Amino acid sequence: MNAVIDVEGLRMRYGSYDVLHDVTFQVQKGEVLALLGPNGAGKSTTIEILEGFRMRSAGRVEVLGVDPAHGDEAWRARLGIVLQSWRDHGKWRVRELLAHLGSFYTAYSSDTVRRPWDPDELVAAVGLTRQAGQKIMRLSGGQRRRLDVAIGIVGRPDLLFLDEPTAGFDPEARYDFHELVRELATIQATTILLTTHDLDEAEKLADRIMILKGGRIMANGTVDELTRQVAADGERRTLEETYLSWVRAAEVAS
Ligand SMILES: Nc1ncnc2c1ncn2[C@@H]1O[C@H](COP(=O)(O)OP(=O)(O)OP(=O)(O)O)[C@@H](O)[C@H]1O
């Protein structure tokens, strides 16, 4: 079976500065991959290349079988992107905006995937039923993030990109969001690539974790595999200890 994301030898250079060096990885259908790494590691650059928003310097990239540099509208309709807060359309109401944005996906509905997501079901899925008739500018920060997620999934994407999805969520919203991600991955077989600085979140949600540092992949595996790799003395490490050991080892080496 073909991978949903297939990246080989990806390089990115801004001016004379290389920010991605020979990055190679795959993500399979229905898999949740958490991309971790310190600020400036190259996470956003990688994701923007996969989304087709940024041209790469070199390497082979396929997303849903297509080179993102040449992705058309039908390809784009199969992607969901949760950006860092939707600031436009403040006067629109929540349900109204979701129905409007969803209408662009009707043309891409198929026998297997009914697009878009019904707006009432969607507001319920992200916990905004009580705010469905409210203007967007009146939403709290956490409610806006829930709306961002709803906007990202309104087209029932095959592949969903989540960039620090729960930043600003209260614990209940976070819990509900984690349930939703699990449901998308397990019931709808949505493939998910998320970036987060929250290691608990990565451990809860991800089937596999990839640690990027200085534009290189330092580690790629399940939590169990990664924690065992650093536990040379046989003692079990937490994901946090494991993460720090990869990131600090890289600092010494670089
Ligand atoms: N448009 C650009 N022009 C030049 N350099 C850039 C540009 N965008 C990003 N960079 C540089 O590329 C490197 C990787 O940045 P990127 O935003 O991909 O990191 P990140 O891992 O997403 O970081 P964060 O966790 O802070 O979001 C950084 O050194 C950054 O300064």
The ligand as an SDF file (V2000), in Angstrom:
LIG
                    3D

 31 33  0  0  0  0  0  0  0  0999 V2000
   10.9010   32.5380    5.1560 N   0  0  0  0  0  0  0  0  0  0  0  0
   12.0290   32.2800    5.7930 C   0  0  0  0  0  0  0  0  0  0  0  0
   13.2000   32.8430    5.4100 N   0  0  0  0  0  0  0  0  0  0  0  0
   14.3540   32.5770    6.0410 C   0  0  0  0  0  0  0  0  0  0  0  0
   14.4520   31.7120    7.0900 N   0  0  0  0  0  0  0  0  0  0  0  0
   13.3360   31.1270    7.5150 C   0  0  0  0  0  0  0  0  0  0  0  0
   12.0570   31.3680    6.8900 C   0  0  0  0  0  0  0  0  0  0  0  0
   11.1200   30.6160    7.5450 N   0  0  0  0  0  0  0  0  0  0  0  0
   11.7700   29.9440    8.5150 C   0  0  0  0  0  0  0  0  0  0  0  0
   13.1000   30.2380    8.5110 N   0  0  0  0  0  0  0  0  0  0  0  0
   14.1380   29.6710    9.3830 C   0  0  0  0  0  0  0  0  0  0  0  0
   14.1040   28.2660    9.2140 O   0  0  0  0  0  0  0  0  0  0  0  0
   14.3730   27.5930   10.4340 C   0  0  0  0  0  0  0  0  0  0  0  0
   13.2370   26.5970   10.7080 C   0  0  0  0  0  0  0  0  0  0  0  0
   12.0450   27.3250   10.9940 O   0  0  0  0  0  0  0  0  0  0  0  0
   10.6330   26.6200   11.2480 P   0  0  0  0  0  0  0  0  0  0  0  0
    9.6140   27.7090   11.3820 O   0  0  0  0  0  0  0  0  0  0  0  0
   10.4110   25.5800   10.2240 O   0  0  0  0  0  0  0  0  0  0  0  0
   10.8910   25.9230   12.6750 O   0  0  0  0  0  0  0  0  0  0  0  0
    9.8580   25.2260   13.6880 P   0  0  0  0  0  0  0  0  0  0  0  0
   10.4800   23.9270   14.0550 O   0  0  0  0  0  0  0  0  0  0  0  0
    8.5120   25.2050   13.1100 O   0  0  0  0  0  0  0  0  0  0  0  0
    9.9170   26.1980   14.9420 O   0  0  0  0  0  0  0  0  0  0  0  0
    8.7870   26.5970   16.0840 P   0  0  0  0  0  0  0  0  0  0  0  0
    8.7440   25.4640   17.0520 O   0  0  0  0  0  0  0  0  0  0  0  0
    9.4060   27.8270   16.6880 O   0  0  0  0  0  0  0  0  0  0  0  0
    7.4950   26.8760   15.3720 O   0  0  0  0  0  0  0  0  0  0  0  0
   14.5220   28.6790   11.4920 C   0  0  0  0  0  0  0  0  0  0  0  0
   15.8890   28.9050   11.6940 O   0  0  0  0  0  0  0  0  0  0  0  0
   13.8540   29.8770   10.8730 C   0  0  0  0  0  0  0  0  0  0  0  0
   14.4440   31.0670   11.3300 O   0  0  0  0  0  0  0  0  0  0  0  0
  1  2  1  0
  2  3  1  0
  2  7  2  0
  3  4  2  0
  4  5  1  0
  5  6  2  0
  6  7  1  0
  6 10  1  0
  7  8  1  0
  8  9  2  0
  9 10  1  0
 10 11  1  0
 11 12  1  0
 11 30  1  0
 12 13  1  0
 13 14  1  0
 13 28  1  0
 14 15  1  0
 15 16  1  0
 16 17  2  0
 16 18  1  0
 16 19  1  0
 19 20  1  0
 20 21  2  0
 20 22  1  0
 20 23  1  0
 23 24  1  0
 24 25  2  0
 24 26  1  0
 24 27  1  0
 28 29  1  0
 28 30  1  0
 30 31  1  0
M  END
$$$$
